[in-house]
């Protein structure tokens, strides 16, 4: 229940803090490290290549963290003002450093960021180095499933519904450059309390989603997706789709607009197939759709704060699913499987987070140096 404090009253911020249970907090990072180690041992690419990819991937996350930091600070200041808590900006920052950054020498604080970079880099290597050897033999099966469900290729339905180049441009802008589901969820987690169940659940889900089902499904049912059918399989069944997108892009460029980000990214992926060294963004995998999976995971995450976010998160996730088909990245079934896996991992991560936080002691550190020990109660659902 929200405490009732008159605005006229002023209370001092708590001088002590609760030392969080560090073992479960760093669990996602341990999973990510083990996954990255397994991939490294299998592919044996130079660590310098891994470092280069990890550095490029970290830029997006660090930019998101930089954007979220002042928002979190303003939110804390607004909360203090509302409840009459006497705490200056300097005090807020000092408390944040003492309670979030110092415990565990900063590793718990950095766990969401390091987990995302590690699993993202390892999955990048996995796609670029290991999946091509499978031969990507399931495109025909996945396309057949789509046609059996929709009666035709789903992209024909999306382009019939939104046939203009301007509409495709808007979808492309929402789909490709602004990868909110990956970066913003991790950025927000970074600033949540270290022993937050919601923080641990999202970071665990993020790691598990890539490590377990996504890598496994991509290896068992390898496919390149509609936009790469002609390039990889010399199959022209989606030539009409690629020609439509190329014509729309030409129309936009002729009117002074930039081309589609998705077409540029698809051309880059084609050039990286079989490249001698790994590169950021390299590797092709249609099933499951990671874009749809991560947008669904982000939906689950923000709904944990308030169900009001449903009105923004659901349309965004629907747009990502629509765009993945409209832009030729995926078969519709790719998105459905990605969404299902995200919900599954979110559901599994909840009890794991609860058990981890419930079974480790916490320490209440007081400024006079004394400390007491206790146990965290199991968080409610």
C-alpha positions in Angstrom: 0.0 0.0 0.0 1.3 3.5 -0.9 2.3 5.4 2.3 0.3 8.6 3.0 2.7 11.5 3.8 1.6 15.1 3.8 3.6 17.2 1.4 4.4 19.7 4.2 6.2 17.1 6.2 9.9 16.4 5.5 11.5 13.1 6.3 15.2 12.2 5.9 16.2 9.5 3.4 17.3 6.2 5.0 20.9 6.2 6.0 21.2 2.4 5.7 20.7 0.0 2.8 19.9 -3.6 2.2 22.8 -5.6 0.8 21.2 -7.6 -2.0 21.8 -11.3 -2.5 24.5 -11.2 -5.1 24.4 -14.9 -6.2 21.1 -14.9 -8.0 21.5 -11.4 -9.3 24.6 -12.4 -11.3 23.0 -15.7 -12.5 22.1 -14.3 -16.0 25.7 -13.2 -16.5 26.9 -16.7 -15.6 24.5 -18.3 -18.0 25.6 -15.8 -20.7 29.3 -16.5 -20.0 28.8 -20.3 -20.3 26.9 -19.9 -23.5 29.6 -17.6 -25.0 32.3 -20.1 -23.9 30.5 -23.0 -25.6 30.1 -21.1 -28.9 33.8 -20.0 -28.7 35.0 -23.5 -28.2 33.0 -24.7 -31.2 33.9 -22.0 -33.7 37.4 -21.0 -32.5 37.3 -17.5 -34.0 40.0 -15.1 -32.7 39.0 -13.3 -29.5 39.9 -10.0 -31.2 36.9 -10.5 -33.6 34.6 -11.2 -30.6 35.8 -8.1 -28.9 35.1 -6.0 -32.0 31.6 -7.3 -32.3 30.9 -6.9 -28.6 32.2 -3.3 -28.7 29.8 -2.4 -31.5 26.9 -4.1 -29.8 27.6 -2.3 -26.5 27.2 1.1 -28.2 23.4 0.7 -28.6 23.0 -0.4 -25.0 25.2 2.3 -23.6 23.3 5.0 -25.6 20.0 3.6 -24.2 21.4 3.6 -20.7 22.5 7.2 -21.1 19.0 8.2 -22.2 17.3 6.4 -19.4 19.6 7.7 -16.6 18.3 11.3 -16.4 14.7 10.0 -16.7 15.3 7.7 -13.7 16.8 10.6 -11.8 13.9 12.9 -12.5 11.5 10.2 -11.5 13.3 9.7 -8.1 13.2 13.5 -7.6 9.5 13.6 -8.3 8.9 10.7 -5.9 10.8 12.5 -3.2 8.9 15.7 -3.7 5.6 13.9 -3.6 6.3 12.1 -0.4 8.3 14.8 1.4 11.6 13.0 1.4 14.5 15.3 2.1 17.2 14.2 -0.3 19.3 16.4 -2.6 20.5 15.3 -6.1 23.9 14.7 -4.6 22.4 12.5 -1.9 20.4 10.6 -4.6 23.6 9.9 -6.6 25.6 9.1 -3.5 23.0 6.6 -2.3 22.8 5.1 -5.8 26.5 4.5 -5.9 26.5 3.0 -2.4 23.5 0.7 -2.9 23.7 -0.2 -6.7 27.3 0.2 -7.9 29.5 -0.8 -5.0 28.0 -4.2 -4.0 29.9 -7.0 -5.8 32.4 -4.5 -7.2 29.8 -3.3 -9.7 29.2 -6.7 -11.4 25.5 -7.0 -10.1 24.9 -3.4 -11.4 26.4 -4.3 -14.8 24.8 -7.7 -15.1 22.0 -6.7 -17.5 24.4 -4.9 -19.8 27.1 -7.6 -19.7 24.5 -10.4 -20.2 23.0 -8.7 -23.2 26.4 -8.0 -24.8 27.6 -11.6 -24.2 24.6 -13.4 -25.4 24.1 -11.0 -28.3 27.7 -11.4 -29.5 27.7 -15.2 -29.0 24.4 -15.6 -30.9 25.9 -13.3 -33.7 28.8 -15.7 -34.0 26.5 -18.8 -33.8 24.4 -17.5 -36.7 27.4 -16.5 -38.9 29.6 -19.4 -38.3 27.5 -22.5 -37.4 24.1 -22.1 -39.1 25.4 -21.9 -42.7 26.7 -25.5 -42.4 23.0 -26.6 -42.0 22.2 -25.7 -45.5 19.0 -23.8 -44.5 16.7 -26.5 -45.8 13.4 -25.6 -44.2 12.3 -22.5 -46.2 9.9 -24.5 -48.3 8.3 -26.0 -45.2 7.8 -22.7 -43.4 6.5 -21.0 -46.6 4.1 -23.9 -47.0 2.8 -23.5 -43.4 2.1 -19.9 -44.1 0.2 -20.6 -47.2 -1.9 -23.4 -45.6 -2.9 -20.9 -42.8 -3.5 -17.8 -44.9 -4.4 -19.3 -48.3 -1.6 -17.3 -49.8 1.8 -15.8 -49.0 1.1 -13.5 -46.0 3.2 -10.7 -47.6 0.6 -10.4 -50.3 -2.0 -9.6 -47.7 0.1 -7.0 -45.9 1.0 -5.2 -49.2 -2.7 -5.3 -50.3 -3.6 -3.7 -47.0 -0.8 -1.1 -47.1 0.4 -0.9 -50.7 2.1 2.6 -50.7 5.8 3.2 -50.5 5.1 5.8 -47.7 3.5 3.1 -45.5 6.3 0.7 -46.0 8.8 3.5 -45.1 7.0 4.1 -41.8 7.0 0.4 -41.0 10.7 0.2 -41.9 11.5 3.1 -39.6 9.7 1.4 -36.7 11.1 -2.0 -37.5 14.8 -1.6 -38.1 16.6 1.5 -36.7 14.9 1.8 -33.3 15.4 -1.5 -31.7 13.6 -0.6 -28.5 12.8 -4.2 -27.3 16.5 -5.1 -26.9 18.1 -1.9 -25.7 15.4 -0.1 -23.6 14.5 -3.2 -21.5 18.1 -3.7 -20.6 18.6 0.0 -19.9 15.7 0.2 -17.5 16.8 -3.0 -15.8 20.2 -1.4 -15.1 18.7 1.2 -12.9 16.2 -0.9 -11.0 17.2 -2.1 -7.4 19.7 -4.9 -7.5 17.4 -7.3 -5.8 14.3 -6.4 -7.9 12.5 -9.5 -8.9 11.3 -7.8 -12.1 14.9 -6.9 -13.0 16.2 -10.4 -12.5 13.2 -12.0 -14.3 13.7 -9.8 -17.4 17.5 -10.3 -17.5 17.1 -14.1 -17.1 14.4 -14.2 -19.7 16.6 -12.3 -22.1 19.5 -14.7 -21.7 17.4 -17.8 -21.7 15.5 -16.8 -24.8 18.6 -16.6 -26.8 20.6 -19.4 -25.2 18.1 -22.2 -25.0 15.1 -22.2 -27.4 16.3 -19.7 -30.1 19.6 -21.3 -30.8 18.2 -24.8 -30.6 15.2 -24.0 -32.9 17.4 -22.1 -35.3 19.7 -25.1 -35.6 17.0 -27.7 -35.8 14.8 -25.8 -38.4 17.3 -23.6 -40.3 15.9 -21.2 -42.8 16.9 -17.9 -44.4 13.6 -16.2 -44.9 11.8 -14.8 -47.9 14.2 -11.9 -48.6 17.1 -14.3 -49.0 15.4 -17.2 -50.9 16.7 -16.0 -54.3 20.1 -15.2 -53.0 20.7 -18.5 -51.1 18.5 -21.1 -52.8 18.2 -19.5 -56.2 14.4 -19.8 -55.6 12.4 -17.0 -57.2 9.1 -17.7 -55.4 9.5 -14.4 -53.5 10.9 -12.4 -56.4 7.7 -10.4 -56.6 8.1 -9.3 -53.0 11.7 -8.2 -53.4 10.8 -6.5 -56.6 7.9 -4.7 -54.9 10.2 -3.4 -52.1 12.9 -2.4 -54.6 10.3 -0.4 -56.7 9.0 1.3 -53.5 12.5 2.2 -52.5 13.2 3.6 -56.0 10.1 5.7 -55.8 11.0 7.2 -52.4 14.6 7.9 -53.4 13.3 9.7 -56.5 11.3 12.0 -54.2 14.2 12.8 -52.0 13.7 10.2 -49.2 16.4 7.8 -48.0 16.1 4.2 -48.9 14.8 1.4 -46.7 17.0 0.5 -43.7 15.8 -3.1 -44.1 17.0 -3.4 -47.7 20.4 -2.0 -46.7 20.6 -4.5 -43.8 19.6 -7.4 -46.1 22.3 -6.5 -48.6 24.8 -6.3 -45.8 23.8 -9.8 -44.5 24.2 -11.2 -48.0 27.7 -9.8 -48.3 28.7 -11.2 -44.9 27.6 -14.8 -45.7 30.8 -16.8 -45.8 33.0 -13.8 -44.8 36.4 -14.7 -43.3 35.8 -12.9 -40.0 32.8 -12.4 -37.9 31.0 -9.0 -38.1 28.4 -7.2 -36.1 25.0 -8.1 -37.5 26.3 -11.1 -39.4 24.4 -14.3 -39.7 21.0 -15.3 -41.0 18.2 -17.1 -39.1 14.5 -17.0 -40.0 13.0 -19.2 -37.3 12.3 -18.1 -34.7 12.1 -14.3 -35.2 14.2 -12.7 -32.6 12.8 -9.3 -33.3 9.3 -10.6 -32.5 10.5 -12.5 -29.5 12.3 -9.5 -28.0 9.3 -7.2 -28.6 7.1 -9.7 -26.8 9.6 -9.9 -23.9 9.6 -6.1 -23.7 5.8 -6.2 -23.6 5.9 -8.6 -20.6 8.5 -6.4 -18.9 6.6 -3.1 -19.1 3.3 -4.7 -18.2 5.0 -5.7 -14.9 5.1 -1.9 -14.0 1.5 -1.2 -15.1 -1.1 -2.7 -17.4 -1.7 0.7 -18.9 1.5 0.1 -20.9 -0.6 -2.5 -22.8 -2.0 0.2 -25.0 1.5 1.0 -26.3 3.3 -2.3 -26.1 0.7 -4.4 -27.9 0.4 -2.1 -31.0 4.2 -1.9 -31.1 4.5 -5.7 -31.0 1.8 -6.1 -33.6 3.6 -3.6 -35.8 6.8 -5.6 -35.5 5.0 -8.9 -36.4 3.4 -7.1 -39.4 6.7 -5.5 -40.5 8.7 -8.7 -40.3 6.4 -10.2 -43.0 5.8 -6.9 -45.0 9.6 -6.3 -45.3 10.4 -9.8 -46.3 12.5 -10.7 -43.2 10.3 -13.6 -41.9 7.6 -16.0 -42.6 4.6 -15.4 -40.4 5.2 -18.6 -38.5 8.7 -17.3 -37.5 7.0 -14.5 -35.6 4.4 -16.7 -34.0 7.1 -19.1 -32.7 9.2 -16.2 -31.5 6.3 -14.8 -29.6 5.4 -18.1 -28.0 9.0 -18.7 -26.9 9.2 -15.3 -25.3 6.1 -15.9 -23.3 7.4 -19.3 -22.3 10.8 -18.0 -21.1 9.1 -15.2 -19.2 6.9 -17.7 -17.5 9.8 -20.0 -16.6 12.1 -17.1 -15.4 9.5 -16.0 -12.8 9.8 -19.0 -10.4 13.6 -19.1 -11.0 13.9 -15.5 -9.9 11.7 -16.1 -6.9 13.6 -19.1 -5.7 17.0 -17.4 -6.2 16.0 -14.3 -4.2 14.3 -16.3 -1.5 17.1 -18.7 -0.7 20.0 -16.2 -0.2 20.6 -14.1 2.9 20.5 -10.3 2.9 22.5 -7.9 5.1 21.1 -4.7 6.5 24.1 -2.3 6.5 23.9 0.5 9.0 26.1 3.6 9.0 27.5 2.9 12.5 29.0 -0.3 11.1 26.7 -2.8 12.7 24.8 -5.3 10.5 22.0 -7.8 10.8 21.2 -10.7 8.6 17.9 -12.1 7.4 16.2 -13.7 4.4 14.2 -12.3 1.6 10.6 -13.3 1.5 9.4 -14.9 -1.7 8.0 -12.1 -3.9 4.4 -12.2 -4.8 3.4 -12.7 -8.4 
